[in-house]
């Protein structure tokens, strides 16, 4: 007897029929999924979709997080990473200072630099270009995935260049992919409430559209928590899905569970495990034109990540050297994980670990 045969919920049965027939779910379907308590059926359906797309393979990569500067002109309500120029703990690294940090922490098998940072108006766009150039010249075999769409919008404003021109300059010195951050929730009401003082909805989508037109493949995110409405979450997914229909440039959707605004904040201010799993399963069901959905262990923890692999997730992120942004906000999870532990975690969920590069080319399959 299947889970579906034990429920009398007509709407869930209709959604199941649509999913199994390969039909696209509607806005109303997404809202229903966020309201239903039937997480098990939802997870079963998301698992079926993922198995059709990816089999039992779960992908990860060996990545190193880098942050050239935490000085930022924006004061977004959810961010605990940013600093003002001259504030205690603020910094802006030269390439040589970054080399010193990388040389101390990089592993011989590192495949990717994941680079984000503040919107520092005290340096020119050339600083951000030269930072990428210097890294690529010193570590030519490491893929550079750098900057959010919001950062690209910021660089456009301080340089007077178009998005295309900014991206072309960065690609010329070694940029190979953007990061997915900066989306938060694609809702004007949310962005006003959370004082998102950076690229708006149109700008975020246009930067990724431009990157895709230039041949770049990118990830994308959704920062969810107690602030936005269910309807705003679903509309966020639909806007991503529509851009993917147009460009097919998104590689992976990454639901990011919002962390408390202080490391001392009570556990009650975090998303529930139920909500974290639901965000992954609904992402898999709504984003029918995405290949992958990521379970980001930095925000939801390794054990919940393992469960998520049976509820629609096909990517377990990867090994990380000292993640800082989520941990500045109060994440209680490890700031990194070893390759051995990650392989064990994936195998423990009955899945096949696959080491990948930034573009999801398979490097090694762990049998």
SULGI-V199125 format. One record per residue. SS is DSSP state (H for helix, E for strand, L for the rest). BURIAL is # if it has 9 or more other C-alpha atoms within 8 Angstrom, else .. D_LAST is the distance of its C-alpha to the last C-alpha in Angstrom with 1 decimal. Layout:
ss-><SS,SS>
burial-><BURIAL,BURIAL>
d_last-><D_LAST,D_LAST>
//
This chain:
ss-><L,L,L,H,H,H,L,L,L,H,H,H,H,H,H,H,H,H,H,H,L,L,L,L,L,L,H,H,H,H,H,H,H,H,H,L,L,L,H,H,H,H,H,H,H,H,H,H,H,H,H,H,H,H,L,L,E,E,E,E,E,E,E,E,E,E,L,L,E,L,E,L,L,L,L,L,L,L,L,L,L,L,E,L,L,L,L,L,L,L,L,E,L,L,H,H,H,H,H,H,H,H,H,H,H,L,L,L,L,L,L,E,E,E,E,L,L,L,L,L,L,L,L,L,H,H,H,H,H,H,H,H,H,H,H,H,H,H,L,L,L,L,E,E,E,E,L,L,H,H,H,H,H,H,H,H,H,H,H,L,L,L,H,H,H,H,H,H,H,H,H,H,L,L,E,E,E,L,L,L,L,L,L,L,L,L,L,H,H,H,H,H,H,L,L,L,L,L,L,L,H,H,H,H,H,H,H,H,H,H,H,H,H,L,L,L,L,E,E,E,E,E,E,E,L,L,L,L,L,H,H,H,H,H,H,H,H,H,H,H,H,H,H,H,H,H,H,L,L,E,E,E,E,E,E,E,E,L,L,L,L,L,L,L,L,L,H,H,H,L,L,L,H,H,H,H,H,H,H,H,H,H,H,H,H,H,L,L,L,L,L,E,E,E,L,L,H,H,H,H,L,H,H,H,H,H,H,H,L,L,L,L,L,L,E,E,E,E,E,L,L,L,L,L,H,H,H,H,H,L,L,L,L,L,L,L,L,L,H,H,H,H,H,H,H,H,H,H,L,L,L,E,E,E,E,E,L,L,L,L,L,E,E,E,E,E,L>
burial-><.,.,.,.,.,.,.,.,.,.,.,.,#,.,#,#,.,#,#,.,.,.,.,.,#,.,#,.,#,#,#,.,#,#,.,.,.,.,#,.,#,#,#,#,#,#,#,#,#,#,#,.,.,#,.,.,#,#,#,#,#,#,#,#,#,.,.,#,#,#,#,#,#,.,#,#,.,#,#,#,#,#,#,#,.,.,.,.,.,#,#,.,#,.,#,.,.,#,#,.,.,.,.,.,.,#,.,.,.,#,#,#,#,#,#,#,#,#,#,#,.,.,.,#,#,.,.,.,#,#,#,#,#,#,#,#,.,.,.,.,.,#,#,#,#,#,#,#,#,#,#,#,#,#,#,#,.,#,.,.,#,.,#,#,.,#,#,.,#,#,#,.,#,#,#,#,#,#,#,#,#,#,#,#,#,#,#,.,.,#,#,.,.,#,#,#,.,.,#,#,#,.,#,#,#,.,#,#,#,#,#,#,.,.,.,#,#,#,#,#,#,#,#,#,#,.,.,#,.,.,.,#,#,#,#,#,#,#,#,#,#,.,#,#,.,.,#,#,#,#,#,#,#,#,#,#,#,#,#,#,#,#,#,.,#,.,.,.,.,#,#,.,.,.,.,#,#,#,#,#,#,#,#,#,#,#,#,#,.,#,#,#,#,#,#,#,#,#,#,#,#,#,.,#,#,#,#,#,#,#,#,#,#,#,#,#,#,#,#,#,#,.,#,.,#,#,#,#,#,#,#,.,#,.,#,#,#,.,#,.,.,#,#,.,#,#,#,.,#,.,#,#,#,#,#,#,#,#,.,.,.,#,.,.,#,.,.>
d_last-><31.5,29.7,30.4,32.5,34.7,35.8,37.1,40.4,39.8,40.9,39.7,36.1,36.2,37.5,34.8,32.2,33.9,33.9,30.2,29.3,31.8,30.3,33.6,34.0,34.9,38.2,39.5,40.9,37.6,36.0,38.9,38.6,34.9,35.9,38.6,37.1,35.9,33.5,30.3,28.3,29.3,28.8,25.3,24.6,26.0,24.1,20.8,21.9,22.7,19.5,17.5,19.9,19.4,15.8,14.0,11.4,10.4,11.8,13.1,14.5,16.4,18.2,21.7,25.1,27.9,31.3,34.7,37.7,40.3,40.8,44.4,44.7,47.7,46.2,46.5,44.0,44.4,40.7,40.1,40.5,39.1,42.2,45.2,48.6,49.7,51.2,49.8,48.5,44.8,45.0,43.7,43.2,41.4,42.3,39.5,40.4,39.9,36.5,35.6,36.5,34.2,31.2,31.7,31.7,28.5,26.2,23.1,22.4,19.3,21.1,20.9,23.4,26.7,27.5,31.3,33.7,37.1,40.6,43.1,45.3,48.6,50.0,48.1,48.1,45.5,45.5,44.0,40.8,40.7,41.2,38.6,35.9,37.5,37.6,33.9,32.8,35.1,33.9,30.1,29.8,26.0,25.4,25.6,28.5,28.2,31.6,34.3,34.7,36.9,39.5,39.5,40.0,42.9,44.3,44.1,45.9,48.7,49.3,49.2,50.9,48.2,46.6,42.9,42.3,44.1,42.3,38.9,40.0,41.2,38.0,35.8,38.1,37.3,33.5,32.6,29.6,29.1,31.0,29.7,30.1,32.6,36.3,36.0,36.7,38.2,39.7,43.0,46.4,47.4,44.3,44.8,48.4,47.7,45.1,47.1,44.4,46.4,44.3,43.2,44.0,42.3,43.6,42.8,39.2,38.6,40.6,38.8,35.4,37.2,38.6,35.3,33.8,36.8,36.3,32.8,30.9,28.0,28.3,27.0,29.5,30.1,32.3,33.8,34.7,36.8,40.0,42.2,41.5,42.2,39.7,41.4,40.8,37.1,36.9,39.2,36.9,34.0,36.3,37.6,34.1,33.4,36.6,35.9,32.5,34.5,36.6,34.3,30.6,30.0,28.1,24.3,23.7,26.0,25.9,28.0,29.5,30.9,34.3,34.9,38.3,40.9,41.1,38.8,41.4,41.3,40.8,37.7,39.8,39.6,35.9,34.2,33.2,29.6,30.8,31.9,28.7,26.6,29.3,29.3,25.6,26.0,29.3,28.0,25.3,28.1,30.8,29.0,28.2,28.3,25.7,22.1,20.7,22.0,21.1,21.1,22.9,22.3,25.3,27.6,26.1,24.3,20.7,21.2,22.7,20.0,17.5,19.9,20.4,16.9,18.2,21.5,20.9,19.2,16.4,16.7,16.6,18.8,17.6,18.8,22.6,25.4,28.3,28.7,32.4,33.6,32.2,32.9,36.4,36.9,35.8,32.0,31.1,27.4,25.8,26.7,23.3,19.9,17.8,14.4,13.2,14.9,13.7,10.0,11.3,13.5,11.1,8.9,12.5,13.5,11.2,9.6,6.6,7.5,8.9,11.5,14.6,18.1,21.2,21.5,18.0,17.1,13.4,13.0,9.4,6.1,3.8,0.0>
//
